[in-house]
Amino acid sequence: MKPPRGSCVLGFAPHSGWAAVVVIGGTPHEPLVLARERLELTAADLPGARQPYHAIEPMPFAAASALLEDFKASAARMAAAGIHTLLQTARAAGVEPAAAGILDSSGRDPGTLSAILASHALIHTADGNHFREALGAACRLEKLPFARIRQRDLAGEAARALKRGPGQLKAAVARLGRDVGSPWGADQKDAALLGWLLLARGVTLPDATPARLPLCAAGTAARPRRHK
């Protein structure tokens, strides 16, 4: 087997029922955007799956708990299938995934199901964590190391690790999206910055320039572009 031509990290910015994914290669000094994806995390035939805790809020506790398990199993399957496809696509192009980052909630741990259902604010937090947990489980299944970084900490941690001011980072991340085009909004920028942060934290990638990734299930691949 020939060695991979390069390696990459995956940055995930989860939402209700889906996640923005940006694949980053290169080095902390010269990050490369290899692909941009949208990973679907809910099945179309499962009503309420996009906001599972909102869906079960009015139900009796036993029924709510049972339906939540169905939602969890579905999200786990969708995340596992999506991440498996992403990794297969990268490896087929000679690019080896080294790690992943998952953008985390800035809220507190919602706690038990009873506590969550008693608080509308915690329901919102739990809905987001539902999909983060599915992504984390899928990474573990693939033996892909991953880290969860809180949304409110991302910019500060990246600025310290990359030794750049917030304005410099914002402009640099905007430039990284030029080759992938639209959408390159806040979600994609956060996912890209998260991947770049992983590089700065010591995820070691080979010096070889990673290959361009072919189009995956629902995203856009990019020509490798070096940040200046």
Order of alpha helices (4+ residues) and beta strands (2+ residues): beta-beta-beta-alpha-alpha-beta-alpha-alpha-beta-alpha-alpha-alpha-beta
